Amino acid sequence: MADTESNNKLLLTGAQVFDPSTSGFQRWDVRVGDGKIIDVGPALVARSGEPVQDCRGKLLLPGLVDFHLHCFRQGQVLSVDAEDVAPCAGTTTFVDGGSSGSMNFQAFREHVIEPADVRILAFLNISAIGMVSVGASNVSFFENDDDRLLDVTSAIEVMEKNRDILVGVKVRMYTGLASLAALRKGREVAERTRLPMMVHIASGPPSFEDILPFLRAGDIVTHIYHGGADSLVDAAGQVRPAFKEARTRGVEFDLGLDRVHTSFAVARAGLAAGFLPHYLGTDMTLLNRHLTVDVPTTISKMVALGLPLEAALTAATASPAAKVGLGKIIGRVEPGMEADLAICELCEGDFVYEDTYGNDCRATRRLVPLQTLRRGKPLEKIVRKIRKYDFLMK
């Protein structure tokens, strides 16, 4: 590894650089310095004293964006440590999917987001307590069970004060969170803050037919390929008309892979019908991290299921960067952008992936991250002592 101590100066040579604007690769060299991409092009000449890193045979990607995970470390029992994930996942930007609400977001900001070496943004949960009870085996309620926690005024106040971090409002809807009151109030918050609403859907009640009419252009449905009775496709494998209509009016769709919220059978059918996700969020938590649902593995799985590699990479770089308002800062390898980069290898082999519905898929290629650069500086693995919870749901 090249020395990058002097203003993080570095010349990366011979890489296949992914360009989301053309959905293609170019054999380019990339010069970084002072945390920015300085120059991109073929056959750049090394300057005096400039460290050079040979990237021949490697892919150079914009730093990956995990559009949906849970990383309110020590504030929500299922949350992962984003700084621990980043170095081995090529991921430099993380978007928390509603782990915190108006009552505990400030703790999330001060103790996790601001000290982090990686970039963390968040959707604010419509419930004031966020997801503090989710994953605890001895707690029998979910965040939307009590309407008193659905405080629109407090949610708006927190979102207005934290627009540099908060990118939308999150509402989780599935069995156990059946009240449509949360969805109505999430809609109100989204309208008044002019930010999108992300809605978690799975098996109802309420059904997708109840939920989708609440969504407007720019709102996001997550877990689009879940395998419940209310899935994207019907028994014949055809995309349901309500989802087509929602997409036509501008509703967007996030993968939200998780360990239980994606059926390979549904994904295959959806992809074959041209119903592609806009974003490739992992929905990573402590319960599924052992299944390696980081962004590169998520990309590998989706490519194996029929999503073109270039479309998968765009859904994990430029598209989410633009969605969270950072399209002029990250998401592309261009001069002037922050030097958030992922050096990866596309390995050949025989790989088998499984879902929790008994489906598997085989792949001949797998995207393997080799190094993660944040503002031109390699991220190192963090060893952090994390409190273990004996009441964590097994």
Contacts in CASP RR format, 6 or more apart in sequence:
PFRMAT RR
TARGET T0000
AUTHOR 0000-0000-0000
METHOD contacts of the structure
MODEL  1
MADTESNNKLLLTGAQVFDPSTSGFQRWDVRVGDGKIIDVGPALVARSGE
PVQDCRGKLLLPGLVDFHLHCFRQGQVLSVDAEDVAPCAGTTTFVDGGSS
GSMNFQAFREHVIEPADVRILAFLNISAIGMVSVGASNVSFFENDDDRLL
DVTSAIEVMEKNRDILVGVKVRMYTGLASLAALRKGREVAERTRLPMMVH
IASGPPSFEDILPFLRAGDIVTHIYHGGADSLVDAAGQVRPAFKEARTRG
VEFDLGLDRVHTSFAVARAGLAAGFLPHYLGTDMTLLNRHLTVDVPTTIS
KMVALGLPLEAALTAATASPAAKVGLGKIIGRVEPGMEADLAICELCEGD
FVYEDTYGNDCRATRRLVPLQTLRRGKPLEKIVRKIRKYDFLMK
1 53 0 8 1.000
1 371 0 8 1.000
1 378 0 8 1.000
2 10 0 8 1.000
2 51 0 8 1.000
2 52 0 8 1.000
2 53 0 8 1.000
3 51 0 8 1.000
4 10 0 8 1.000
4 51 0 8 1.000
4 376 0 8 1.000
4 377 0 8 1.000
4 378 0 8 1.000
6 51 0 8 1.000
7 33 0 8 1.000
7 34 0 8 1.000
7 35 0 8 1.000
8 32 0 8 1.000
8 33 0 8 1.000
8 34 0 8 1.000
8 35 0 8 1.000
8 339 0 8 1.000
8 375 0 8 1.000
8 376 0 8 1.000
8 377 0 8 1.000
9 32 0 8 1.000
9 33 0 8 1.000
9 34 0 8 1.000
9 50 0 8 1.000
9 51 0 8 1.000
10 31 0 8 1.000
10 32 0 8 1.000
10 33 0 8 1.000
10 50 0 8 1.000
10 51 0 8 1.000
10 52 0 8 1.000
10 53 0 8 1.000
10 376 0 8 1.000
11 29 0 8 1.000
11 30 0 8 1.000
11 31 0 8 1.000
11 32 0 8 1.000
11 44 0 8 1.000
11 46 0 8 1.000
11 47 0 8 1.000
11 50 0 8 1.000
11 51 0 8 1.000
11 52 0 8 1.000
11 53 0 8 1.000
12 29 0 8 1.000
12 30 0 8 1.000
12 31 0 8 1.000
12 32 0 8 1.000
12 53 0 8 1.000
12 55 0 8 1.000
12 60 0 8 1.000
12 341 0 8 1.000
12 343 0 8 1.000
13 29 0 8 1.000
13 44 0 8 1.000
13 52 0 8 1.000
13 53 0 8 1.000
13 54 0 8 1.000
13 55 0 8 1.000
13 56 0 8 1.000
14 27 0 8 1.000
14 28 0 8 1.000
14 29 0 8 1.000
14 54 0 8 1.000
14 55 0 8 1.000
14 56 0 8 1.000
14 57 0 8 1.000
15 27 0 8 1.000
15 28 0 8 1.000
15 29 0 8 1.000
15 30 0 8 1.000
15 55 0 8 1.000
15 56 0 8 1.000
15 57 0 8 1.000
15 58 0 8 1.000
15 59 0 8 1.000
15 60 0 8 1.000
15 343 0 8 1.000
16 25 0 8 1.000
16 26 0 8 1.000
16 27 0 8 1.000
16 57 0 8 1.000
16 58 0 8 1.000
16 59 0 8 1.000
16 60 0 8 1.000
17 25 0 8 1.000
17 26 0 8 1.000
17 27 0 8 1.000
17 28 0 8 1.000
17 30 0 8 1.000
17 40 0 8 1.000
17 59 0 8 1.000
17 60 0 8 1.000
17 61 0 8 1.000
17 333 0 8 1.000
18 24 0 8 1.000
18 25 0 8 1.000
18 59 0 8 1.000
18 60 0 8 1.000
18 61 0 8 1.000
18 62 0 8 1.000
18 310 0 8 1.000
18 313 0 8 1.000
18 317 0 8 1.000
18 333 0 8 1.000
19 25 0 8 1.000
19 26 0 8 1.000
19 332 0 8 1.000
19 333 0 8 1.000
20 62 0 8 1.000
20 313 0 8 1.000
20 314 0 8 1.000
20 317 0 8 1.000
20 318 0 8 1.000
20 319 0 8 1.000
20 331 0 8 1.000
20 332 0 8 1.000
21 318 0 8 1.000
21 332 0 8 1.000
23 310 0 8 1.000
23 311 0 8 1.000
23 314 0 8 1.000
24 310 0 8 1.000
25 59 0 8 1.000
26 41 0 8 1.000
26 42 0 8 1.000
27 42 0 8 1.000
28 40 0 8 1.000
28 41 0 8 1.000
28 42 0 8 1.000
28 60 0 8 1.000
28 333 0 8 1.000
29 39 0 8 1.000
29 40 0 8 1.000
29 41 0 8 1.000
29 42 0 8 1.000
29 43 0 8 1.000
29 44 0 8 1.000
30 37 0 8 1.000
30 39 0 8 1.000
30 40 0 8 1.000
30 41 0 8 1.000
30 44 0 8 1.000
30 60 0 8 1.000
30 333 0 8 1.000
30 341 0 8 1.000
31 37 0 8 1.000
31 38 0 8 1.000
31 39 0 8 1.000
31 40 0 8 1.000
31 44 0 8 1.000
31 50 0 8 1.000
32 38 0 8 1.000
32 339 0 8 1.000
32 341 0 8 1.000
32 373 0 8 1.000
32 376 0 8 1.000
33 339 0 8 1.000
33 376 0 8 1.000
35 338 0 8 1.000
35 339 0 8 1.000
35 375 0 8 1.000
35 376 0 8 1.000
35 377 0 8 1.000
36 335 0 8 1.000
36 336 0 8 1.000
36 337 0 8 1.000
36 338 0 8 1.000
36 339 0 8 1.000
36 375 0 8 1.000
37 333 0 8 1.000
37 334 0 8 1.000
37 335 0 8 1.000
37 336 0 8 1.000
37 337 0 8 1.000
37 338 0 8 1.000
37 339 0 8 1.000
38 335 0 8 1.000
38 336 0 8 1.000
39 335 0 8 1.000
40 333 0 8 1.000
40 334 0 8 1.000
40 335 0 8 1.000
46 52 0 8 1.000
55 343 0 8 1.000
57 345 0 8 1.000
58 343 0 8 1.000
58 344 0 8 1.000
58 345 0 8 1.000
58 370 0 8 1.000
59 343 0 8 1.000
59 344 0 8 1.000
59 345 0 8 1.000
59 346 0 8 1.000
59 367 0 8 1.000
60 333 0 8 1.000
60 341 0 8 1.000
60 342 0 8 1.000
60 343 0 8 1.000
60 344 0 8 1.000
61 90 0 8 1.000
61 313 0 8 1.000
61 317 0 8 1.000
61 333 0 8 1.000
61 341 0 8 1.000
61 342 0 8 1.000
61 343 0 8 1.000
61 344 0 8 1.000
62 317 0 8 1.000
62 318 0 8 1.000
62 321 0 8 1.000
62 330 0 8 1.000
62 331 0 8 1.000
62 332 0 8 1.000
62 333 0 8 1.000
62 337 0 8 1.000
62 340 0 8 1.000
62 341 0 8 1.000
62 342 0 8 1.000
63 90 0 8 1.000
63 91 0 8 1.000
63 92 0 8 1.000
63 93 0 8 1.000
63 317 0 8 1.000
63 330 0 8 1.000
63 331 0 8 1.000
63 340 0 8 1.000
63 341 0 8 1.000
63 342 0 8 1.000
63 372 0 8 1.000
63 373 0 8 1.000
64 89 0 8 1.000
64 90 0 8 1.000
64 91 0 8 1.000
64 92 0 8 1.000
64 93 0 8 1.000
64 295 0 8 1.000
64 296 0 8 1.000
64 316 0 8 1.000
64 317 0 8 1.000
64 342 0 8 1.000
65 91 0 8 1.000
65 92 0 8 1.000
65 93 0 8 1.000
65 94 0 8 1.000
65 95 0 8 1.000
65 295 0 8 1.000
65 316 0 8 1.000
65 317 0 8 1.000
65 320 0 8 1.000
65 321 0 8 1.000
65 324 0 8 1.000
65 330 0 8 1.000
65 331 0 8 1.000
66 85 0 8 1.000
66 89 0 8 1.000
66 91 0 8 1.000
66 93 0 8 1.000
66 94 0 8 1.000
66 95 0 8 1.000
66 281 0 8 1.000
66 282 0 8 1.000
66 284 0 8 1.000
66 294 0 8 1.000
66 295 0 8 1.000
66 316 0 8 1.000
67 95 0 8 1.000
67 254 0 8 1.000
67 279 0 8 1.000
67 280 0 8 1.000
67 281 0 8 1.000
67 316 0 8 1.000
67 320 0 8 1.000
67 323 0 8 1.000
68 95 0 8 1.000
68 97 0 8 1.000
68 198 0 8 1.000
68 222 0 8 1.000
68 254 0 8 1.000
68 255 0 8 1.000
68 256 0 8 1.000
68 279 0 8 1.000
68 281 0 8 1.000
68 282 0 8 1.000
68 283 0 8 1.000
69 80 0 8 1.000
69 82 0 8 1.000
69 85 0 8 1.000
69 94 0 8 1.000
69 95 0 8 1.000
69 96 0 8 1.000
69 97 0 8 1.000
69 281 0 8 1.000
69 282 0 8 1.000
69 283 0 8 1.000
69 284 0 8 1.000
69 285 0 8 1.000
70 76 0 8 1.000
70 78 0 8 1.000
70 79 0 8 1.000
70 80 0 8 1.000
70 96 0 8 1.000
70 97 0 8 1.000
70 98 0 8 1.000
70 99 0 8 1.000
70 131 0 8 1.000
70 283 0 8 1.000
70 284 0 8 1.000
70 285 0 8 1.000
71 79 0 8 1.000
71 80 0 8 1.000
71 81 0 8 1.000
71 82 0 8 1.000
71 85 0 8 1.000
71 94 0 8 1.000
71 96 0 8 1.000
71 99 0 8 1.000
71 112 0 8 1.000
71 120 0 8 1.000
71 284 0 8 1.000
72 79 0 8 1.000
72 96 0 8 1.000
72 99 0 8 1.000
72 100 0 8 1.000
72 104 0 8 1.000
72 108 0 8 1.000
72 112 0 8 1.000
72 131 0 8 1.000
73 79 0 8 1.000
73 80 0 8 1.000
73 81 0 8 1.000
73 82 0 8 1.000
73 112 0 8 1.000
73 386 0 8 1.000
74 111 0 8 1.000
74 112 0 8 1.000
74 386 0 8 1.000
74 387 0 8 1.000
75 99 0 8 1.000
75 100 0 8 1.000
75 104 0 8 1.000
75 107 0 8 1.000
75 108 0 8 1.000
75 132 0 8 1.000
76 99 0 8 1.000
76 100 0 8 1.000
76 130 0 8 1.000
76 131 0 8 1.000
76 132 0 8 1.000
76 134 0 8 1.000
77 132 0 8 1.000
77 134 0 8 1.000
77 135 0 8 1.000
77 136 0 8 1.000
77 286 0 8 1.000
77 389 0 8 1.000
77 391 0 8 1.000
77 392 0 8 1.000
78 131 0 8 1.000
78 134 0 8 1.000
78 135 0 8 1.000
78 285 0 8 1.000
78 286 0 8 1.000
78 287 0 8 1.000
78 392 0 8 1.000
78 393 0 8 1.000
79 96 0 8 1.000
79 99 0 8 1.000
79 285 0 8 1.000
79 286 0 8 1.000
80 284 0 8 1.000
80 285 0 8 1.000
80 286 0 8 1.000
80 289 0 8 1.000
81 382 0 8 1.000
81 384 0 8 1.000
81 386 0 8 1.000
82 94 0 8 1.000
82 112 0 8 1.000
82 116 0 8 1.000
82 118 0 8 1.000
82 120 0 8 1.000
83 116 0 8 1.000
83 117 0 8 1.000
83 118 0 8 1.000
83 379 0 8 1.000
83 382 0 8 1.000
83 384 0 8 1.000
84 381 0 8 1.000
84 382 0 8 1.000
84 384 0 8 1.000
85 91 0 8 1.000
85 94 0 8 1.000
85 284 0 8 1.000
85 289 0 8 1.000
85 294 0 8 1.000
86 92 0 8 1.000
86 94 0 8 1.000
86 117 0 8 1.000
86 118 0 8 1.000
86 372 0 8 1.000
86 374 0 8 1.000
86 379 0 8 1.000
87 372 0 8 1.000
87 378 0 8 1.000
87 379 0 8 1.000
87 380 0 8 1.000
87 381 0 8 1.000
87 382 0 8 1.000
88 294 0 8 1.000
88 369 0 8 1.000
88 372 0 8 1.000
88 381 0 8 1.000
89 294 0 8 1.000
89 295 0 8 1.000
89 296 0 8 1.000
89 369 0 8 1.000
89 372 0 8 1.000
90 295 0 8 1.000
90 296 0 8 1.000
90 342 0 8 1.000
90 344 0 8 1.000
90 369 0 8 1.000
90 371 0 8 1.000
90 372 0 8 1.000
91 118 0 8 1.000
91 294 0 8 1.000
91 295 0 8 1.000
91 342 0 8 1.000
91 372 0 8 1.000
92 118 0 8 1.000
92 119 0 8 1.000
92 330 0 8 1.000
92 340 0 8 1.000
92 341 0 8 1.000
92 342 0 8 1.000
92 372 0 8 1.000
92 373 0 8 1.000
92 374 0 8 1.000
92 379 0 8 1.000
93 118 0 8 1.000
93 119 0 8 1.000
93 120 0 8 1.000
93 121 0 8 1.000
93 320 0 8 1.000
93 321 0 8 1.000
93 324 0 8 1.000
93 326 0 8 1.000
93 330 0 8 1.000
93 340 0 8 1.000
94 118 0 8 1.000
94 119 0 8 1.000
94 120 0 8 1.000
94 121 0 8 1.000
95 120 0 8 1.000
95 121 0 8 1.000
95 122 0 8 1.000
95 123 0 8 1.000
95 167 0 8 1.000
95 281 0 8 1.000
95 320 0 8 1.000
95 324 0 8 1.000
96 108 0 8 1.000
96 120 0 8 1.000
96 121 0 8 1.000
96 122 0 8 1.000
96 123 0 8 1.000
97 122 0 8 1.000
97 123 0 8 1.000
97 125 0 8 1.000
97 170 0 8 1.000
97 198 0 8 1.000
98 122 0 8 1.000
98 123 0 8 1.000
98 124 0 8 1.000
98 125 0 8 1.000
98 130 0 8 1.000
98 131 0 8 1.000
98 170 0 8 1.000
98 198 0 8 1.000
99 108 0 8 1.000
99 122 0 8 1.000
99 125 0 8 1.000
99 130 0 8 1.000
99 131 0 8 1.000
100 107 0 8 1.000
100 108 0 8 1.000
100 122 0 8 1.000
100 124 0 8 1.000
100 125 0 8 1.000
100 130 0 8 1.000
100 131 0 8 1.000
101 124 0 8 1.000
101 125 0 8 1.000
101 126 0 8 1.000
101 127 0 8 1.000
101 128 0 8 1.000
101 129 0 8 1.000
101 130 0 8 1.000
101 155 0 8 1.000
101 158 0 8 1.000
102 124 0 8 1.000
102 128 0 8 1.000
102 151 0 8 1.000
102 154 0 8 1.000
102 155 0 8 1.000
102 157 0 8 1.000
102 158 0 8 1.000
103 128 0 8 1.000
103 129 0 8 1.000
103 130 0 8 1.000
103 154 0 8 1.000
104 129 0 8 1.000
104 130 0 8 1.000
104 132 0 8 1.000
105 122 0 8 1.000
105 124 0 8 1.000
105 158 0 8 1.000
105 162 0 8 1.000
105 166 0 8 1.000
106 158 0 8 1.000
108 122 0 8 1.000
109 162 0 8 1.000
109 165 0 8 1.000
112 120 0 8 1.000
113 120 0 8 1.000
113 122 0 8 1.000
113 165 0 8 1.000
117 374 0 8 1.000
117 379 0 8 1.000
118 374 0 8 1.000
118 379 0 8 1.000
119 330 0 8 1.000
119 340 0 8 1.000
119 374 0 8 1.000
120 165 0 8 1.000
121 165 0 8 1.000
121 166 0 8 1.000
121 167 0 8 1.000
121 324 0 8 1.000
122 165 0 8 1.000
122 166 0 8 1.000
122 167 0 8 1.000
123 166 0 8 1.000
123 167 0 8 1.000
123 168 0 8 1.000
123 169 0 8 1.000
123 170 0 8 1.000
123 198 0 8 1.000
124 155 0 8 1.000
124 158 0 8 1.000
124 159 0 8 1.000
124 166 0 8 1.000
124 168 0 8 1.000
124 169 0 8 1.000
124 170 0 8 1.000
125 131 0 8 1.000
125 143 0 8 1.000
125 169 0 8 1.000
125 170 0 8 1.000
125 171 0 8 1.000
125 172 0 8 1.000
126 144 0 8 1.000
126 150 0 8 1.000
126 155 0 8 1.000
126 169 0 8 1.000
126 170 0 8 1.000
126 171 0 8 1.000
126 182 0 8 1.000
126 185 0 8 1.000
126 186 0 8 1.000
126 189 0 8 1.000
127 143 0 8 1.000
127 144 0 8 1.000
127 149 0 8 1.000
127 150 0 8 1.000
127 182 0 8 1.000
128 149 0 8 1.000
128 150 0 8 1.000
128 151 0 8 1.000
128 154 0 8 1.000
128 155 0 8 1.000
129 143 0 8 1.000
129 149 0 8 1.000
130 143 0 8 1.000
131 143 0 8 1.000
131 172 0 8 1.000
132 143 0 8 1.000
133 139 0 8 1.000
133 141 0 8 1.000
133 142 0 8 1.000
133 143 0 8 1.000
134 142 0 8 1.000
134 143 0 8 1.000
135 287 0 8 1.000
135 392 0 8 1.000
135 393 0 8 1.000
136 389 0 8 1.000
136 391 0 8 1.000
136 392 0 8 1.000
136 393 0 8 1.000
137 391 0 8 1.000
137 392 0 8 1.000
137 393 0 8 1.000
137 394 0 8 1.000
138 391 0 8 1.000
142 172 0 8 1.000
142 176 0 8 1.000
142 177 0 8 1.000
143 149 0 8 1.000
143 172 0 8 1.000
143 177 0 8 1.000
144 150 0 8 1.000
144 171 0 8 1.000
144 172 0 8 1.000
144 177 0 8 1.000
144 179 0 8 1.000
144 181 0 8 1.000
144 182 0 8 1.000
145 176 0 8 1.000
145 177 0 8 1.000
145 179 0 8 1.000
147 179 0 8 1.000
147 181 0 8 1.000
150 181 0 8 1.000
150 182 0 8 1.000
150 185 0 8 1.000
152 185 0 8 1.000
152 186 0 8 1.000
152 188 0 8 1.000
152 189 0 8 1.000
152 192 0 8 1.000
155 169 0 8 1.000
155 185 0 8 1.000
155 186 0 8 1.000
155 189 0 8 1.000
156 189 0 8 1.000
156 192 0 8 1.000
156 193 0 8 1.000
158 166 0 8 1.000
159 166 0 8 1.000
159 168 0 8 1.000
159 169 0 8 1.000
159 189 0 8 1.000
159 193 0 8 1.000
159 195 0 8 1.000
160 193 0 8 1.000
166 195 0 8 1.000
167 195 0 8 1.000
167 196 0 8 1.000
167 323 0 8 1.000
167 324 0 8 1.000
167 325 0 8 1.000
168 190 0 8 1.000
168 193 0 8 1.000
168 195 0 8 1.000
168 196 0 8 1.000
168 197 0 8 1.000
168 198 0 8 1.000
169 186 0 8 1.000
169 189 0 8 1.000
169 190 0 8 1.000
169 193 0 8 1.000
169 195 0 8 1.000
169 196 0 8 1.000
169 197 0 8 1.000
169 198 0 8 1.000
170 197 0 8 1.000
170 198 0 8 1.000
170 199 0 8 1.000
170 200 0 8 1.000
171 182 0 8 1.000
171 183 0 8 1.000
171 186 0 8 1.000
171 197 0 8 1.000
171 198 0 8 1.000
171 199 0 8 1.000
171 200 0 8 1.000
172 182 0 8 1.000
172 199 0 8 1.000
172 200 0 8 1.000
173 182 0 8 1.000
173 183 0 8 1.000
173 199 0 8 1.000
173 200 0 8 1.000
173 201 0 8 1.000
173 202 0 8 1.000
173 204 0 8 1.000
173 206 0 8 1.000
173 211 0 8 1.000
174 200 0 8 1.000
174 201 0 8 1.000
174 202 0 8 1.000
174 203 0 8 1.000
174 204 0 8 1.000
175 202 0 8 1.000
175 203 0 8 1.000
175 204 0 8 1.000
175 205 0 8 1.000
178 204 0 8 1.000
178 205 0 8 1.000
178 206 0 8 1.000
180 206 0 8 1.000
180 210 0 8 1.000
183 199 0 8 1.000
183 206 0 8 1.000
183 211 0 8 1.000
183 214 0 8 1.000
184 214 0 8 1.000
186 197 0 8 1.000
187 197 0 8 1.000
187 214 0 8 1.000
189 195 0 8 1.000
189 197 0 8 1.000
190 196 0 8 1.000
190 197 0 8 1.000
190 216 0 8 1.000
190 219 0 8 1.000
196 218 0 8 1.000
196 219 0 8 1.000
196 220 0 8 1.000
196 252 0 8 1.000
196 323 0 8 1.000
197 214 0 8 1.000
197 215 0 8 1.000
197 216 0 8 1.000
197 219 0 8 1.000
197 220 0 8 1.000
198 219 0 8 1.000
198 220 0 8 1.000
198 221 0 8 1.000
198 222 0 8 1.000
198 254 0 8 1.000
199 211 0 8 1.000
199 214 0 8 1.000
199 215 0 8 1.000
199 219 0 8 1.000
199 220 0 8 1.000
199 221 0 8 1.000
199 222 0 8 1.000
200 222 0 8 1.000
200 223 0 8 1.000
201 208 0 8 1.000
201 211 0 8 1.000
201 221 0 8 1.000
201 222 0 8 1.000
201 223 0 8 1.000
201 226 0 8 1.000
201 230 0 8 1.000
202 223 0 8 1.000
202 226 0 8 1.000
202 227 0 8 1.000
202 228 0 8 1.000
202 230 0 8 1.000
202 261 0 8 1.000
203 226 0 8 1.000
203 227 0 8 1.000
203 228 0 8 1.000
203 229 0 8 1.000
203 230 0 8 1.000
204 229 0 8 1.000
204 230 0 8 1.000
207 230 0 8 1.000
208 230 0 8 1.000
208 240 0 8 1.000
208 242 0 8 1.000
208 243 0 8 1.000
209 242 0 8 1.000
212 221 0 8 1.000
212 242 0 8 1.000
212 243 0 8 1.000
212 245 0 8 1.000
212 246 0 8 1.000
212 251 0 8 1.000
215 221 0 8 1.000
215 246 0 8 1.000
215 251 0 8 1.000
216 249 0 8 1.000
216 250 0 8 1.000
216 251 0 8 1.000
217 249 0 8 1.000
217 250 0 8 1.000
217 251 0 8 1.000
218 250 0 8 1.000
218 251 0 8 1.000
218 252 0 8 1.000
219 251 0 8 1.000
219 252 0 8 1.000
220 251 0 8 1.000
220 252 0 8 1.000
220 253 0 8 1.000
220 254 0 8 1.000
220 278 0 8 1.000
220 279 0 8 1.000
221 246 0 8 1.000
221 251 0 8 1.000
221 252 0 8 1.000
221 253 0 8 1.000
221 254 0 8 1.000
222 253 0 8 1.000
222 254 0 8 1.000
222 255 0 8 1.000
222 256 0 8 1.000
222 281 0 8 1.000
222 283 0 8 1.000
223 254 0 8 1.000
223 255 0 8 1.000
223 256 0 8 1.000
223 258 0 8 1.000
223 261 0 8 1.000
223 262 0 8 1.000
223 283 0 8 1.000
224 232 0 8 1.000
224 253 0 8 1.000
224 254 0 8 1.000
224 255 0 8 1.000
224 256 0 8 1.000
224 275 0 8 1.000
224 277 0 8 1.000
225 231 0 8 1.000
225 232 0 8 1.000
225 255 0 8 1.000
225 261 0 8 1.000
225 262 0 8 1.000
225 263 0 8 1.000
225 266 0 8 1.000
225 267 0 8 1.000
225 270 0 8 1.000
225 277 0 8 1.000
226 232 0 8 1.000
226 261 0 8 1.000
226 262 0 8 1.000
226 263 0 8 1.000
226 266 0 8 1.000
227 261 0 8 1.000
227 262 0 8 1.000
227 263 0 8 1.000
227 265 0 8 1.000
227 266 0 8 1.000
227 357 0 8 1.000
228 263 0 8 1.000
231 263 0 8 1.000
231 266 0 8 1.000
232 239 0 8 1.000
232 240 0 8 1.000
232 243 0 8 1.000
232 266 0 8 1.000
232 269 0 8 1.000
232 270 0 8 1.000
232 275 0 8 1.000
233 239 0 8 1.000
233 240 0 8 1.000
233 266 0 8 1.000
233 269 0 8 1.000
233 270 0 8 1.000
233 273 0 8 1.000
234 240 0 8 1.000
237 269 0 8 1.000
237 270 0 8 1.000
238 269 0 8 1.000
238 273 0 8 1.000
239 269 0 8 1.000
239 270 0 8 1.000
239 273 0 8 1.000
239 275 0 8 1.000
243 275 0 8 1.000
244 275 0 8 1.000
247 253 0 8 1.000
247 275 0 8 1.000
252 278 0 8 1.000
252 279 0 8 1.000
252 323 0 8 1.000
253 275 0 8 1.000
253 277 0 8 1.000
253 278 0 8 1.000
253 279 0 8 1.000
254 277 0 8 1.000
254 278 0 8 1.000
254 279 0 8 1.000
254 280 0 8 1.000
254 281 0 8 1.000
255 262 0 8 1.000
255 277 0 8 1.000
255 279 0 8 1.000
255 280 0 8 1.000
255 281 0 8 1.000
255 282 0 8 1.000
255 298 0 8 1.000
255 302 0 8 1.000
255 315 0 8 1.000
256 262 0 8 1.000
256 280 0 8 1.000
256 281 0 8 1.000
256 282 0 8 1.000
256 283 0 8 1.000
257 280 0 8 1.000
257 281 0 8 1.000
257 282 0 8 1.000
257 283 0 8 1.000
257 293 0 8 1.000
257 298 0 8 1.000
257 301 0 8 1.000
258 282 0 8 1.000
258 283 0 8 1.000
258 285 0 8 1.000
258 288 0 8 1.000
258 293 0 8 1.000
259 287 0 8 1.000
259 288 0 8 1.000
259 291 0 8 1.000
259 293 0 8 1.000
259 356 0 8 1.000
260 356 0 8 1.000
261 283 0 8 1.000
262 355 0 8 1.000
263 355 0 8 1.000
263 357 0 8 1.000
263 359 0 8 1.000
264 305 0 8 1.000
264 353 0 8 1.000
264 355 0 8 1.000
264 357 0 8 1.000
264 359 0 8 1.000
264 360 0 8 1.000
264 361 0 8 1.000
265 357 0 8 1.000
265 359 0 8 1.000
267 302 0 8 1.000
267 305 0 8 1.000
268 305 0 8 1.000
268 306 0 8 1.000
268 361 0 8 1.000
271 302 0 8 1.000
271 305 0 8 1.000
271 306 0 8 1.000
271 307 0 8 1.000
272 306 0 8 1.000
276 307 0 8 1.000
276 311 0 8 1.000
276 315 0 8 1.000
277 302 0 8 1.000
277 307 0 8 1.000
277 315 0 8 1.000
278 315 0 8 1.000
278 319 0 8 1.000
278 323 0 8 1.000
279 315 0 8 1.000
279 316 0 8 1.000
279 319 0 8 1.000
279 320 0 8 1.000
279 323 0 8 1.000
280 295 0 8 1.000
280 298 0 8 1.000
280 299 0 8 1.000
280 302 0 8 1.000
280 312 0 8 1.000
280 315 0 8 1.000
280 316 0 8 1.000
281 295 0 8 1.000
281 298 0 8 1.000
281 316 0 8 1.000
281 320 0 8 1.000
282 293 0 8 1.000
282 294 0 8 1.000
282 295 0 8 1.000
282 298 0 8 1.000
283 293 0 8 1.000
284 293 0 8 1.000
284 294 0 8 1.000
286 392 0 8 1.000
287 393 0 8 1.000
294 369 0 8 1.000
295 316 0 8 1.000
296 342 0 8 1.000
296 344 0 8 1.000
296 367 0 8 1.000
296 368 0 8 1.000
296 369 0 8 1.000
297 366 0 8 1.000
297 367 0 8 1.000
298 316 0 8 1.000
299 309 0 8 1.000
299 312 0 8 1.000
299 313 0 8 1.000
299 316 0 8 1.000
299 367 0 8 1.000
300 351 0 8 1.000
300 353 0 8 1.000
300 363 0 8 1.000
300 365 0 8 1.000
300 366 0 8 1.000
300 367 0 8 1.000
301 353 0 8 1.000
301 361 0 8 1.000
301 363 0 8 1.000
302 312 0 8 1.000
303 309 0 8 1.000
303 312 0 8 1.000
303 363 0 8 1.000
303 365 0 8 1.000
303 367 0 8 1.000
304 351 0 8 1.000
304 353 0 8 1.000
304 361 0 8 1.000
304 362 0 8 1.000
304 363 0 8 1.000
305 361 0 8 1.000
309 365 0 8 1.000
317 331 0 8 1.000
317 332 0 8 1.000
318 327 0 8 1.000
318 331 0 8 1.000
318 332 0 8 1.000
321 327 0 8 1.000
321 329 0 8 1.000
321 330 0 8 1.000
321 331 0 8 1.000
321 332 0 8 1.000
328 337 0 8 1.000
329 337 0 8 1.000
329 338 0 8 1.000
330 337 0 8 1.000
330 338 0 8 1.000
330 340 0 8 1.000
331 337 0 8 1.000
331 340 0 8 1.000
333 341 0 8 1.000
338 375 0 8 1.000
339 373 0 8 1.000
339 375 0 8 1.000
339 376 0 8 1.000
340 373 0 8 1.000
340 374 0 8 1.000
340 375 0 8 1.000
340 376 0 8 1.000
341 372 0 8 1.000
341 373 0 8 1.000
341 376 0 8 1.000
342 369 0 8 1.000
342 371 0 8 1.000
342 372 0 8 1.000
342 373 0 8 1.000
343 369 0 8 1.000
343 370 0 8 1.000
343 371 0 8 1.000
343 372 0 8 1.000
343 373 0 8 1.000
344 367 0 8 1.000
344 368 0 8 1.000
344 369 0 8 1.000
344 370 0 8 1.000
345 367 0 8 1.000
345 368 0 8 1.000
345 370 0 8 1.000
346 365 0 8 1.000
346 366 0 8 1.000
346 367 0 8 1.000
346 368 0 8 1.000
347 365 0 8 1.000
347 366 0 8 1.000
347 367 0 8 1.000
347 368 0 8 1.000
348 364 0 8 1.000
348 365 0 8 1.000
349 363 0 8 1.000
349 364 0 8 1.000
349 365 0 8 1.000
349 366 0 8 1.000
350 362 0 8 1.000
350 363 0 8 1.000
350 364 0 8 1.000
351 362 0 8 1.000
351 363 0 8 1.000
351 364 0 8 1.000
351 365 0 8 1.000
351 366 0 8 1.000
352 360 0 8 1.000
352 361 0 8 1.000
352 362 0 8 1.000
352 363 0 8 1.000
353 360 0 8 1.000
353 361 0 8 1.000
353 362 0 8 1.000
353 363 0 8 1.000
354 360 0 8 1.000
371 378 0 8 1.000
372 378 0 8 1.000
372 379 0 8 1.000
373 379 0 8 1.000
END
